[in-house]
Amino acid sequence: MSTSVRLVLMSLEAFGVLGLHEKNAYLQDLADTFCTRTRRPTVELTKEALSRLRRFYSRRSLADLKVAPEPVTDLDIALKALGEAVKLNERQPDIVGALTAELPAPVLRAAPEDDSQMSFFVPSIYDAPLKDDVNLMDVAPFSLGKAKRGGEIRYELKDCIITIDGSASAGLATVFDYDIFLHMVTSLAEEARRYRLEQEKGLRTDVPARVYRPSTSHILKFCRRSSGGKQYKDLEAALDRLQGTRIKIVNLTGGSRREVVTMPLIQTFKVISKTTTGNIDMVEIGIPDWVYNGVVREKGNPQILTLNPEYFLITQGIGRFIYRLARRAAGKSGAARYGLKELHKRSGSTQGLPQFSFQVRQFVASTRMFPFPDYDLELVPGRREEVLVMRERKPEEAD
C-alpha cells in the first residue's frame, strides 16, 4: 500500500525558512520520488495541489514538547530532538496520504511474479451466463467494497427487479470474491467445450460434472494473486460469502404472472484437504443449476462473454464494475453511455450520488495516465448530468 512508502522528510524548521518557490520545488521533488516508488508517472503539481501540500507539511504536530525557546541544558536539547523526531514520524503517513490524494492512482496492480504461467491454465475467462434473458453484467451482483456489508442490494430495471441478499453471518459477496465465481464459470465452460468437441467425434457421452475440485493454488493463479498465507485464509471467507449470497430475479415481462427465481452464486463448497500449515489445499464447489444449464445445456454456444485477464488486476471495485458494464453494453456498437445517476443505480453502491460521482470522476481521471483494459473512458456533459462514455479501444490504438 502507498502508506508503507517511507520518504526522507525535511525537518519542519528547515521547511519553514524556505521561500515559496523553494518549498514548491521541494514538494515537487518529493512528489516525483513518491511517484517513482509507487510506479506512478511523474506529473507536475498544480498550484492548488502545492498549496494543500504546503499546509499539510507545515501542520503542527500534537507531539510538540514544551521546551525552552533556546534550549541550553542537555535535557532541553534532548527533548527538542525527540520532539522533532516524533513530529517527523507522525507526519510521515500524513504527507504520504496527501501525496496519494493529489496524484493519480494506478488503475491496475502489479501482476504476481509467477504470473506468466497463467496462460497455461485457462484459454479464456468467462462471466455469468444469461438467466431468463437477464444479464447479470448489467448490474453489480456483489458489494463493490472489501468491508463486510449486510442487508440487500435492490435493482429496479426496465424488465425485471433483481435483489442481491447475503447471509447474516458472512454478509454479501464482494466484487473480489466474485473472482472465484469467474473461475467456476470458466472451468465449466472449458469442460463443456471439450465435451462438445469429443461428442462430435463420438468419443465421449458423459456430460461435465456438476461439482469440481480446484486446488487453491490454481484459483489464486487464475485470479492473478500471490500465494501468501493470508490469501489462503481469505479464500475460505470468500467462499462463505459466495455460498450465502442469493440472487432473486422477478421478471416483469410476463404480464400479470411474474416469474420469480432465486439462485445462489455457488451451490455448496467443502474443504477437501489442507496443507501441513493449516491452509486450504483443495476445495469442492457445487455449481448452481442456473450456471450449469446456461453453460452446458444451452443449445449452440452458451451466451457468455469473455473478460480480459487484466480485469483481475483492476484495484478498485468501481473500476471492475465499470469494466463489466462496458464489456456487456459496448460489445456490439463499440461504445456505451450511462448517466452518472443510472450508473449509480446499477452499482449498488452505499454511497450517495455526489460521493459516488466524485469517485467515478477520480477513477476516469486516473485512466488518462493508466490505460483501462479494452476501453477508453470519458465523462462528457449531458442534458441533465455528466455522462460516462465507454469506447472499445481498437487493436491499433492498444498499447
TORKOL-4160 file (C-alpha; in steps of 0.2 Angstrom, whole numbers, padded with zeros to 4 digits, m for minus):
399
<pt num="1" X="0000" Y="0000" Z="0000"/>
<pt num="2" X="0005" Y="0018" Z="m0003"/>
<pt num="3" X="0006" Y="0022" Z="0016"/>
<pt num="4" X="0020" Y="0009" Z="0018"/>
<pt num="5" X="0031" Y="0021" Z="0007"/>
<pt num="6" X="0045" Y="0029" Z="0018"/>
<pt num="7" X="0051" Y="0046" Z="0012"/>
<pt num="8" X="0065" Y="0056" Z="0019"/>
<pt num="9" X="0057" Y="0072" Z="0025"/>
<pt num="10" X="0064" Y="0089" Z="0028"/>
<pt num="11" X="0063" Y="0095" Z="0046"/>
<pt num="12" X="0049" Y="0107" Z="0050"/>
<pt num="13" X="0061" Y="0121" Z="0054"/>
<pt num="14" X="0071" Y="0119" Z="0038"/>
<pt num="15" X="0055" Y="0119" Z="0028"/>
<pt num="16" X="0049" Y="0134" Z="0037"/>
<pt num="17" X="0063" Y="0145" Z="0032"/>
<pt num="18" X="0062" Y="0141" Z="0013"/>
<pt num="19" X="0054" Y="0153" Z="0001"/>
<pt num="20" X="0038" Y="0150" Z="m0008"/>
<pt num="21" X="0047" Y="0144" Z="m0024"/>
<pt num="22" X="0059" Y="0133" Z="m0014"/>
<pt num="23" X="0045" Y="0125" Z="m0005"/>
<pt num="24" X="0036" Y="0121" Z="m0021"/>
<pt num="25" X="0052" Y="0114" Z="m0029"/>
<pt num="26" X="0055" Y="0103" Z="m0013"/>
<pt num="27" X="0037" Y="0097" Z="m0014"/>
<pt num="28" X="0038" Y="0093" Z="m0032"/>
<pt num="29" X="0054" Y="0083" Z="m0030"/>
<pt num="30" X="0045" Y="0074" Z="m0015"/>
<pt num="31" X="0031" Y="0070" Z="m0027"/>
<pt num="32" X="0042" Y="0064" Z="m0041"/>
<pt num="33" X="0051" Y="0052" Z="m0028"/>
<pt num="34" X="0034" Y="0046" Z="m0022"/>
<pt num="35" X="0028" Y="0043" Z="m0040"/>
<pt num="36" X="0044" Y="0033" Z="m0044"/>
<pt num="37" X="0042" Y="0022" Z="m0029"/>
<pt num="38" X="0024" Y="0018" Z="m0031"/>
<pt num="39" X="0025" Y="0016" Z="m0050"/>
<pt num="40" X="0015" Y="0031" Z="m0055"/>
<pt num="41" X="0020" Y="0043" Z="m0069"/>
<pt num="42" X="0028" Y="0059" Z="m0063"/>
<pt num="43" X="0016" Y="0074" Z="m0065"/>
<pt num="44" X="0018" Y="0092" Z="m0062"/>
<pt num="45" X="0008" Y="0098" Z="m0047"/>
<pt num="46" X="m0005" Y="0111" Z="m0049"/>
<pt num="47" X="m0004" Y="0127" Z="m0039"/>
<pt num="48" X="m0019" Y="0121" Z="m0029"/>
<pt num="49" X="m0011" Y="0104" Z="m0025"/>
<pt num="50" X="0005" Y="0113" Z="m0020"/>
<pt num="51" X="m0004" Y="0125" Z="m0008"/>
<pt num="52" X="m0013" Y="0110" Z="0000"/>
<pt num="53" X="0004" Y="0100" Z="0002"/>
<pt num="54" X="0012" Y="0116" Z="0010"/>
<pt num="55" X="m0002" Y="0116" Z="0023"/>
<pt num="56" X="0000" Y="0098" Z="0026"/>
<pt num="57" X="0019" Y="0099" Z="0028"/>
<pt num="58" X="0018" Y="0114" Z="0040"/>
<pt num="59" X="0005" Y="0107" Z="0051"/>
<pt num="60" X="0010" Y="0107" Z="0069"/>
<pt num="61" X="0011" Y="0090" Z="0077"/>
<pt num="62" X="0002" Y="0086" Z="0094"/>
<pt num="63" X="0019" Y="0079" Z="0099"/>
<pt num="64" X="0026" Y="0096" Z="0101"/>
<pt num="65" X="0035" Y="0096" Z="0118"/>
<pt num="66" X="0036" Y="0111" Z="0129"/>
<pt num="67" X="0055" Y="0116" Z="0129"/>
<pt num="68" X="0064" Y="0132" Z="0132"/>
<pt num="69" X="0064" Y="0144" Z="0117"/>
<pt num="70" X="0083" Y="0142" Z="0117"/>
<pt num="71" X="0087" Y="0125" Z="0124"/>
<pt num="72" X="0103" Y="0126" Z="0134"/>
<pt num="73" X="0103" Y="0111" Z="0145"/>
<pt num="74" X="0106" Y="0093" Z="0139"/>
<pt num="75" X="0088" Y="0089" Z="0144"/>
<pt num="76" X="0081" Y="0103" Z="0134"/>
<pt num="77" X="0092" Y="0099" Z="0119"/>
<pt num="78" X="0087" Y="0080" Z="0120"/>
<pt num="79" X="0068" Y="0085" Z="0122"/>
<pt num="80" X="0069" Y="0096" Z="0106"/>
<pt num="81" X="0077" Y="0082" Z="0096"/>
<pt num="82" X="0065" Y="0070" Z="0102"/>
<pt num="83" X="0050" Y="0081" Z="0098"/>
<pt num="84" X="0057" Y="0084" Z="0080"/>
<pt num="85" X="0059" Y="0065" Z="0078"/>
<pt num="86" X="0041" Y="0062" Z="0084"/>
<pt num="87" X="0034" Y="0075" Z="0073"/>
<pt num="88" X="0043" Y="0068" Z="0058"/>
<pt num="89" X="0037" Y="0051" Z="0062"/>
<pt num="90" X="0019" Y="0057" Z="0064"/>
<pt num="91" X="0019" Y="0067" Z="0048"/>
<pt num="92" X="0026" Y="0053" Z="0038"/>
<pt num="93" X="0009" Y="0045" Z="0035"/>
<pt num="94" X="0001" Y="0062" Z="0033"/>
<pt num="95" X="0012" Y="0068" Z="0019"/>
<pt num="96" X="0011" Y="0051" Z="0010"/>
<pt num="97" X="m0008" Y="0051" Z="0012"/>
<pt num="98" X="m0008" Y="0069" Z="0005"/>
<pt num="99" X="0003" Y="0064" Z="m0010"/>
<pt num="100" X="m0008" Y="0049" Z="m0013"/>
<pt num="101" X="m0024" Y="0060" Z="m0014"/>
<pt num="102" X="m0015" Y="0073" Z="m0025"/>
<pt num="103" X="m0008" Y="0061" Z="m0038"/>
<pt num="104" X="m0017" Y="0049" Z="m0049"/>
<pt num="105" X="m0018" Y="0031" Z="m0043"/>
<pt num="106" X="m0013" Y="0016" Z="m0054"/>
<pt num="107" X="m0029" Y="0008" Z="m0061"/>
<pt num="108" X="m0020" Y="m0010" Z="m0061"/>
<pt num="109" X="m0010" Y="m0018" Z="m0048"/>
<pt num="110" X="0007" Y="m0026" Z="m0052"/>
<pt num="111" X="0005" Y="m0044" Z="m0058"/>
<pt num="112" X="0012" Y="m0058" Z="m0046"/>
<pt num="113" X="0030" Y="m0064" Z="m0050"/>
<pt num="114" X="0024" Y="m0081" Z="m0057"/>
<pt num="115" X="0010" Y="m0073" Z="m0067"/>
<pt num="116" X="0017" Y="m0079" Z="m0084"/>
<pt num="117" X="0011" Y="m0097" Z="m0080"/>
<pt num="118" X="m0007" Y="m0091" Z="m0081"/>
<pt num="119" X="m0009" Y="m0094" Z="m0099"/>
<pt num="120" X="m0006" Y="m0112" Z="m0097"/>
<pt num="121" X="m0021" Y="m0114" Z="m0085"/>
<pt num="122" X="m0035" Y="m0106" Z="m0095"/>
<pt num="123" X="m0038" Y="m0100" Z="m0113"/>
<pt num="124" X="m0052" Y="m0088" Z="m0109"/>
<pt num="125" X="m0061" Y="m0080" Z="m0094"/>
<pt num="126" X="m0080" Y="m0081" Z="m0094"/>
<pt num="127" X="m0093" Y="m0071" Z="m0084"/>
<pt num="128" X="m0110" Y="m0076" Z="m0079"/>
<pt num="129" X="m0122" Y="m0084" Z="m0092"/>
<pt num="130" X="m0139" Y="m0077" Z="m0096"/>
<pt num="131" X="m0154" Y="m0082" Z="m0084"/>
<pt num="132" X="m0171" Y="m0080" Z="m0092"/>
<pt num="133" X="m0164" Y="m0066" Z="m0104"/>
<pt num="134" X="m0157" Y="m0057" Z="m0088"/>
<pt num="135" X="m0139" Y="m0052" Z="m0089"/>
<pt num="136" X="m0130" Y="m0050" Z="m0073"/>
<pt num="137" X="m0117" Y="m0040" Z="m0081"/>
<pt num="138" X="m0130" Y="m0026" Z="m0082"/>
<pt num="139" X="m0128" Y="m0023" Z="m0063"/>
<pt num="140" X="m0116" Y="m0027" Z="m0049"/>
<pt num="141" X="m0122" Y="m0044" Z="m0041"/>
<pt num="142" X="m0110" Y="m0040" Z="m0026"/>
<pt num="143" X="m0104" Y="m0027" Z="m0015"/>
<pt num="144" X="m0091" Y="m0015" Z="m0023"/>
<pt num="145" X="m0080" Y="m0014" Z="m0007"/>
<pt num="146" X="m0070" Y="m0026" Z="0003"/>
<pt num="147" X="m0078" Y="m0022" Z="0020"/>
<pt num="148" X="m0092" Y="m0033" Z="0027"/>
<pt num="149" X="m0109" Y="m0027" Z="0021"/>
<pt num="150" X="m0125" Y="m0034" Z="0026"/>
<pt num="151" X="m0143" Y="m0031" Z="0020"/>
<pt num="152" X="m0148" Y="m0032" Z="0002"/>
<pt num="153" X="m0145" Y="m0023" Z="m0014"/>
<pt num="154" X="m0160" Y="m0020" Z="m0025"/>
<pt num="155" X="m0160" Y="m0016" Z="m0043"/>
<pt num="156" X="m0176" Y="m0010" Z="m0052"/>
<pt num="157" X="m0173" Y="m0011" Z="m0070"/>
<pt num="158" X="m0185" Y="m0010" Z="m0085"/>
<pt num="159" X="m0189" Y="m0028" Z="m0087"/>
<pt num="160" X="m0185" Y="m0035" Z="m0070"/>
<pt num="161" X="m0181" Y="m0032" Z="m0052"/>
<pt num="162" X="m0165" Y="m0040" Z="m0045"/>
<pt num="163" X="m0162" Y="m0042" Z="m0027"/>
<pt num="164" X="m0145" Y="m0047" Z="m0020"/>
<pt num="165" X="m0145" Y="m0054" Z="m0002"/>
<pt num="166" X="m0131" Y="m0060" Z="0009"/>
<pt num="167" X="m0131" Y="m0071" Z="0024"/>
<pt num="168" X="m0132" Y="m0064" Z="0041"/>
<pt num="169" X="m0116" Y="m0071" Z="0047"/>
<pt num="170" X="m0105" Y="m0068" Z="0032"/>
<pt num="171" X="m0113" Y="m0054" Z="0023"/>
<pt num="172" X="m0114" Y="m0050" Z="0004"/>
<pt num="173" X="m0101" Y="m0057" Z="m0008"/>
<pt num="174" X="m0089" Y="m0044" Z="m0014"/>
<pt num="175" X="m0083" Y="m0040" Z="m0031"/>
<pt num="176" X="m0066" Y="m0048" Z="m0026"/>
<pt num="177" X="m0075" Y="m0064" Z="m0020"/>
<pt num="178" X="m0083" Y="m0064" Z="m0037"/>
<pt num="179" X="m0066" Y="m0069" Z="m0045"/>
<pt num="180" X="m0069" Y="m0087" Z="m0038"/>
<pt num="181" X="m0086" Y="m0087" Z="m0047"/>
<pt num="182" X="m0077" Y="m0082" Z="m0063"/>
<pt num="183" X="m0065" Y="m0097" Z="m0060"/>
<pt num="184" X="m0080" Y="m0108" Z="m0058"/>
<pt num="185" X="m0089" Y="m0102" Z="m0074"/>
<pt num="186" X="m0073" Y="m0103" Z="m0084"/>
<pt num="187" X="m0068" Y="m0120" Z="m0078"/>
<pt num="188" X="m0086" Y="m0126" Z="m0083"/>
<pt num="189" X="m0085" Y="m0118" Z="m0100"/>
<pt num="190" X="m0069" Y="m0126" Z="m0104"/>
<pt num="191" X="m0075" Y="m0143" Z="m0099"/>
<pt num="192" X="m0091" Y="m0140" Z="m0109"/>
<pt num="193" X="m0081" Y="m0135" Z="m0124"/>
<pt num="194" X="m0070" Y="m0151" Z="m0123"/>
<pt num="195" X="m0086" Y="m0161" Z="m0121"/>
<pt num="196" X="m0094" Y="m0154" Z="m0137"/>
<pt num="197" X="m0079" Y="m0157" Z="m0147"/>
<pt num="198" X="m0077" Y="m0175" Z="m0141"/>
<pt num="199" X="m0096" Y="m0178" Z="m0143"/>
<pt num="200" X="m0094" Y="m0173" Z="m0161"/>
<pt num="201" X="m0081" Y="m0186" Z="m0164"/>
<pt num="202" X="m0091" Y="m0199" Z="m0155"/>
<pt num="203" X="m0078" Y="m0201" Z="m0141"/>
<pt num="204" X="m0087" Y="m0196" Z="m0126"/>
<pt num="205" X="m0105" Y="m0197" Z="m0119"/>
<pt num="206" X="m0103" Y="m0191" Z="m0101"/>
<pt num="207" X="m0108" Y="m0173" Z="m0098"/>
<pt num="208" X="m0097" Y="m0161" Z="m0087"/>
<pt num="209" X="m0099" Y="m0164" Z="m0068"/>
<pt num="210" X="m0110" Y="m0153" Z="m0058"/>
<pt num="211" X="m0096" Y="m0151" Z="m0045"/>
<pt num="212" X="m0077" Y="m0148" Z="m0047"/>
<pt num="213" X="m0062" Y="m0149" Z="m0036"/>
<pt num="214" X="m0049" Y="m0135" Z="m0039"/>
<pt num="215" X="m0034" Y="m0133" Z="m0029"/>
<pt num="216" X="m0032" Y="m0116" Z="m0020"/>
<pt num="217" X="m0016" Y="m0113" Z="m0029"/>
<pt num="218" X="m0025" Y="m0114" Z="m0046"/>
<pt num="219" X="m0038" Y="m0102" Z="m0040"/>
<pt num="220" X="m0026" Y="m0089" Z="m0034"/>
<pt num="221" X="m0016" Y="m0091" Z="m0050"/>
<pt num="222" X="m0031" Y="m0089" Z="m0061"/>
<pt num="223" X="m0036" Y="m0073" Z="m0051"/>
<pt num="224" X="m0018" Y="m0067" Z="m0053"/>
<pt num="225" X="m0015" Y="m0066" Z="m0035"/>
<pt num="226" X="0001" Y="m0070" Z="m0025"/>
<pt num="227" X="0001" Y="m0087" Z="m0015"/>
<pt num="228" X="0004" Y="m0079" Z="0003"/>
<pt num="229" X="m0004" Y="m0087" Z="0018"/>
<pt num="230" X="m0016" Y="m0073" Z="0020"/>
<pt num="231" X="m0023" Y="m0076" Z="0003"/>
<pt num="232" X="m0027" Y="m0094" Z="0008"/>
<pt num="233" X="m0036" Y="m0089" Z="0023"/>
<pt num="234" X="m0046" Y="m0075" Z="0014"/>
<pt num="235" X="m0051" Y="m0088" Z="0001"/>
<pt num="236" X="m0062" Y="m0098" Z="0014"/>
<pt num="237" X="m0071" Y="m0082" Z="0020"/>
<pt num="238" X="m0074" Y="m0078" Z="0002"/>
<pt num="239" X="m0082" Y="m0095" Z="m0002"/>
<pt num="240" X="m0093" Y="m0092" Z="0014"/>
<pt num="241" X="m0099" Y="m0076" Z="0007"/>
<pt num="242" X="m0102" Y="m0083" Z="m0011"/>
<pt num="243" X="m0112" Y="m0098" Z="m0004"/>
<pt num="244" X="m0123" Y="m0086" Z="0007"/>
<pt num="245" X="m0127" Y="m0073" Z="m0007"/>
<pt num="246" X="m0143" Y="m0076" Z="m0016"/>
<pt num="247" X="m0149" Y="m0068" Z="m0032"/>
<pt num="248" X="m0168" Y="m0065" Z="m0034"/>
<pt num="249" X="m0175" Y="m0061" Z="m0051"/>
<pt num="250" X="m0193" Y="m0055" Z="m0053"/>
<pt num="251" X="m0196" Y="m0055" Z="m0072"/>
<pt num="252" X="m0209" Y="m0041" Z="m0076"/>
<pt num="253" X="m0211" Y="m0046" Z="m0095"/>
<pt num="254" X="m0224" Y="m0060" Z="m0092"/>
<pt num="255" X="m0239" Y="m0049" Z="m0089"/>
<pt num="256" X="m0249" Y="m0052" Z="m0073"/>
<pt num="257" X="m0239" Y="m0068" Z="m0070"/>
<pt num="258" X="m0222" Y="m0063" Z="m0064"/>
<pt num="259" X="m0209" Y="m0077" Z="m0064"/>
<pt num="260" X="m0199" Y="m0077" Z="m0048"/>
<pt num="261" X="m0182" Y="m0086" Z="m0047"/>
<pt num="262" X="m0169" Y="m0087" Z="m0033"/>
<pt num="263" X="m0152" Y="m0093" Z="m0036"/>
<pt num="264" X="m0135" Y="m0094" Z="m0027"/>
<pt num="265" X="m0118" Y="m0088" Z="m0034"/>
<pt num="266" X="m0111" Y="m0105" Z="m0029"/>
<pt num="267" X="m0122" Y="m0120" Z="m0023"/>
<pt num="268" X="m0110" Y="m0128" Z="m0010"/>
<pt num="269" X="m0092" Y="m0129" Z="m0005"/>
<pt num="270" X="m0082" Y="m0141" Z="0005"/>
<pt num="271" X="m0064" Y="m0141" Z="0010"/>
<pt num="272" X="m0057" Y="m0157" Z="0004"/>
<pt num="273" X="m0039" Y="m0156" Z="0011"/>
<pt num="274" X="m0027" Y="m0144" Z="0020"/>
<pt num="275" X="m0009" Y="m0141" Z="0020"/>
<pt num="276" X="0003" Y="m0145" Z="0034"/>
<pt num="277" X="0002" Y="m0127" Z="0039"/>
<pt num="278" X="m0017" Y="m0127" Z="0040"/>
<pt num="279" X="m0021" Y="m0118" Z="0024"/>
<pt num="280" X="m0034" Y="m0124" Z="0012"/>
<pt num="281" X="m0026" Y="m0135" Z="m0001"/>
<pt num="282" X="m0041" Y="m0141" Z="m0011"/>
<pt num="283" X="m0060" Y="m0137" Z="m0011"/>
<pt num="284" X="m0075" Y="m0145" Z="m0019"/>
<pt num="285" X="m0088" Y="m0132" Z="m0026"/>
<pt num="286" X="m0105" Y="m0136" Z="m0031"/>
<pt num="287" X="m0111" Y="m0127" Z="m0047"/>
<pt num="288" X="m0128" Y="m0119" Z="m0046"/>
<pt num="289" X="m0141" Y="m0126" Z="m0059"/>
<pt num="290" X="m0143" Y="m0109" Z="m0067"/>
<pt num="291" X="m0125" Y="m0108" Z="m0071"/>
<pt num="292" X="m0123" Y="m0126" Z="m0076"/>
<pt num="293" X="m0139" Y="m0125" Z="m0088"/>
<pt num="294" X="m0133" Y="m0109" Z="m0095"/>
<pt num="295" X="m0116" Y="m0115" Z="m0100"/>
<pt num="296" X="m0118" Y="m0134" Z="m0103"/>
<pt num="297" X="m0137" Y="m0136" Z="m0108"/>
<pt num="298" X="m0138" Y="m0121" Z="m0119"/>
<pt num="299" X="m0141" Y="m0125" Z="m0137"/>
<pt num="300" X="m0127" Y="m0120" Z="m0148"/>
<pt num="301" X="m0114" Y="m0109" Z="m0140"/>
<pt num="302" X="m0118" Y="m0103" Z="m0122"/>
<pt num="303" X="m0122" Y="m0084" Z="m0121"/>
<pt num="304" X="m0107" Y="m0080" Z="m0110"/>
<pt num="305" X="m0094" Y="m0065" Z="m0113"/>
<pt num="306" X="m0076" Y="m0066" Z="m0111"/>
<pt num="307" X="m0066" Y="m0055" Z="m0100"/>
<pt num="308" X="m0048" Y="m0048" Z="m0102"/>
<pt num="309" X="m0036" Y="m0056" Z="m0089"/>
<pt num="310" X="m0031" Y="m0038" Z="m0084"/>
<pt num="311" X="m0048" Y="m0037" Z="m0076"/>
<pt num="312" X="m0041" Y="m0046" Z="m0061"/>
<pt num="313" X="m0028" Y="m0033" Z="m0059"/>
<pt num="314" X="m0040" Y="m0018" Z="m0058"/>
<pt num="315" X="m0038" Y="m0012" Z="m0040"/>
<pt num="316" X="m0054" Y="m0003" Z="m0037"/>
<pt num="317" X="m0072" Y="m0011" Z="m0036"/>
<pt num="318" X="m0079" Y="0004" Z="m0045"/>
<pt num="319" X="m0066" Y="0000" Z="m0059"/>
<pt num="320" X="m0071" Y="m0018" Z="m0060"/>
<pt num="321" X="m0090" Y="m0013" Z="m0061"/>
<pt num="322" X="m0087" Y="m0001" Z="m0075"/>
<pt num="323" X="m0077" Y="m0014" Z="m0085"/>
<pt num="324" X="m0091" Y="m0027" Z="m0084"/>
<pt num="325" X="m0104" Y="m0015" Z="m0089"/>
<pt num="326" X="m0093" Y="m0009" Z="m0103"/>
<pt num="327" X="m0090" Y="m0027" Z="m0109"/>
<pt num="328" X="m0108" Y="m0030" Z="m0109"/>
<pt num="329" X="m0115" Y="m0014" Z="m0116"/>
<pt num="330" X="m0101" Y="m0008" Z="m0128"/>
<pt num="331" X="m0100" Y="m0025" Z="m0136"/>
<pt num="332" X="m0110" Y="m0023" Z="m0152"/>
<pt num="333" X="m0108" Y="m0004" Z="m0156"/>
<pt num="334" X="m0091" Y="m0002" Z="m0149"/>
<pt num="335" X="m0097" Y="0012" Z="m0137"/>
<pt num="336" X="m0109" Y="0014" Z="m0122"/>
<pt num="337" X="m0116" Y="0029" Z="m0112"/>
<pt num="338" X="m0123" Y="0030" Z="m0095"/>
<pt num="339" X="m0128" Y="0045" Z="m0085"/>
<pt num="340" X="m0120" Y="0046" Z="m0068"/>
<pt num="341" X="m0137" Y="0043" Z="m0060"/>
<pt num="342" X="m0140" Y="0027" Z="m0069"/>
<pt num="343" X="m0123" Y="0021" Z="m0066"/>
<pt num="344" X="m0125" Y="0024" Z="m0048"/>
<pt num="345" X="m0142" Y="0015" Z="m0048"/>
<pt num="346" X="m0133" Y="m0001" Z="m0057"/>
<pt num="347" X="m0118" Y="m0001" Z="m0045"/>
<pt num="348" X="m0127" Y="m0005" Z="m0029"/>
<pt num="349" X="m0116" Y="0007" Z="m0020"/>
<pt num="350" X="m0120" Y="0013" Z="m0002"/>
<pt num="351" X="m0113" Y="0030" Z="m0006"/>
<pt num="352" X="m0124" Y="0045" Z="m0010"/>
<pt num="353" X="m0124" Y="0051" Z="m0028"/>
<pt num="354" X="m0112" Y="0065" Z="m0025"/>
<pt num="355" X="m0099" Y="0054" Z="m0017"/>
<pt num="356" X="m0101" Y="0041" Z="m0030"/>
<pt num="357" X="m0100" Y="0053" Z="m0044"/>
<pt num="358" X="m0084" Y="0061" Z="m0036"/>
<pt num="359" X="m0076" Y="0043" Z="m0036"/>
<pt num="360" X="m0081" Y="0040" Z="m0054"/>
<pt num="361" X="m0073" Y="0056" Z="m0059"/>
<pt num="362" X="m0057" Y="0052" Z="m0050"/>
<pt num="363" X="m0056" Y="0035" Z="m0057"/>
<pt num="364" X="m0059" Y="0041" Z="m0075"/>
<pt num="365" X="m0045" Y="0054" Z="m0072"/>
<pt num="366" X="m0033" Y="0040" Z="m0067"/>
<pt num="367" X="m0037" Y="0031" Z="m0083"/>
<pt num="368" X="m0029" Y="0045" Z="m0093"/>
<pt num="369" X="m0012" Y="0040" Z="m0086"/>
<pt num="370" X="m0015" Y="0022" Z="m0083"/>
<pt num="371" X="m0024" Y="0014" Z="m0098"/>
<pt num="372" X="m0040" Y="0004" Z="m0093"/>
<pt num="373" X="m0041" Y="m0013" Z="m0101"/>
<pt num="374" X="m0050" Y="m0013" Z="m0118"/>
<pt num="375" X="m0060" Y="0003" Z="m0116"/>
<pt num="376" X="m0057" Y="0022" Z="m0116"/>
<pt num="377" X="m0067" Y="0031" Z="m0103"/>
<pt num="378" X="m0073" Y="0049" Z="m0104"/>
<pt num="379" X="m0085" Y="0060" Z="m0094"/>
<pt num="380" X="m0095" Y="0072" Z="m0106"/>
<pt num="381" X="m0108" Y="0085" Z="m0102"/>
<pt num="382" X="m0126" Y="0078" Z="m0104"/>
<pt num="383" X="m0143" Y="0087" Z="m0105"/>
<pt num="384" X="m0146" Y="0085" Z="m0086"/>
<pt num="385" X="m0130" Y="0077" Z="m0079"/>
<pt num="386" X="m0112" Y="0071" Z="m0084"/>
<pt num="387" X="m0112" Y="0055" Z="m0095"/>
<pt num="388" X="m0099" Y="0041" Z="m0094"/>
<pt num="389" X="m0094" Y="0036" Z="m0112"/>
<pt num="390" X="m0085" Y="0019" Z="m0113"/>
<pt num="391" X="m0077" Y="0016" Z="m0130"/>
<pt num="392" X="m0070" Y="0000" Z="m0136"/>
<pt num="393" X="m0051" Y="0003" Z="m0140"/>
<pt num="394" X="m0047" Y="m0003" Z="m0157"/>
<pt num="395" X="m0032" Y="m0015" Z="m0159"/>
<pt num="396" X="m0021" Y="m0002" Z="m0167"/>
<pt num="397" X="m0025" Y="0010" Z="m0153"/>
<pt num="398" X="m0020" Y="m0003" Z="m0139"/>
<pt num="399" X="m0003" Y="m0001" Z="m0131"/>
